[in-house]
Every structure is written in structure tokens, then in C-alpha cells.
Amino acid sequence: MVYNSCFDIIGPIMVGPSSSHTAGVVTIGKFVRDFLGGEIESATIVFYDSFSETYKGHGTDKAVIGGLLGMDTDDSRIRVALELAAAKGLQVVFEKRGDCPYYDHPNTVMIQARTARDIAVIGGVSLGGGISKVFYVNEFAVDIPLNAPYDLDDLRNKLWHKTRCEAAVGGA
């Protein structure tokens, strides 16, 4: 794990109840939005392992949608993110699965999100204390800690080719 300060160990300022099931997931959802560079129109969100068992009770569903809407971990609107998404016309499908075939951790999520222009499939894991990382982008294995600086433009340039090529030939 990457720790930048003692606050990474204590945990983030956040809307709870859980730094693993809410704060970490908000940052994953927000990464997806930022990577796509626009308003998300639809998303299929697959929760694995413990996320699939507790996502409603721990607010993981609200957290990921809050991130997809551009919210930060301390945004009080996370509690009503599902309603805000519905009001914006964001189409969301939640799926629950057992063990994740892409990453071995109980707090794993895969998100397929679409804007008016692009689509991306991004996998993330919430490691605890609000710390999360992205491990999968458009069929590429990556290791992007979301509590450390990263160059989003560079990531797009490296990881975008596959999606754009598929779209150009009529693929998903």
C-alpha cells in the first residue's frame, strides 16, 4: 500500500459507514468518470466477494455511483447518489458475483461505463482505510494507486487504444 501521510493510515474524511466499502469505492468510481472524461450515461457494476454480500448495507452501491457522478469521499450527497443518478438518467445495473477472476481480494469491483462518446471497463479494489487502486483498464493489467499522483492523460494515451479501435470497427 502507498501511504502519503498519517491520515492515510487513520482513514479519509468521508461519508461512511466504511472506509473500505464506501470511501475506497468512491475513488474508484471517480477514476472511471475522470478516465472517460465526461458524464457517465450507463454503467454495469459487478461486485465481487464481500462487496457482493454487503454492498447495500455498507453503502457501496451509493459510493460507486457517487464517484461516477464526480463526488469526492466527503460529499454528503453520496447518501442520495442513487436518486441523483436516476434524476440524471444514468442507467445502472448492479451484479453480484463470488470470487473475482481478475484480482484476489474481497473488496473488488468491475465497472463497465459508457459516455456519449466512449466506453471503458475498469477494475478496482478497495484495500482499506480509504485506500484503493485500479488493477484493470480495457483488458490491460495495471497497478494505479488512487491515493498517489498519477498522470491521467498519460494513462488514457496508453490504455485507450483498444477501446477506440473496437468502437471504430463497430465492436462493443
Salt bridges, closest charged atoms under 4 A:
ASP34 OD2 - LYS30 NZ 3.82
GLU39 OE2 - ARG33 NH2 2.88
GLU39 OE1 - LYS88 NZ 3.35
ASP72 OD1 - LYS30 NZ 3.70
ASP75 OD2 - ARG77 NH2 2.71
GLU95 OE1 - ARG97 NH2 2.50
ASP118 OD2 - ARG117 NE 3.13
ASP118 OD1 - ARG164 NH1 3.39
GLU139 OE1 - LYS162 NZ 3.80
ASP143 OD2 - LYS133 NZ 3.45
ASP153 OD1 - ARG156 NH1 2.97
ASP154 OD2 - LYS158 NZ 3.05
GLU166 OE2 - LYS162 NZ 3.23
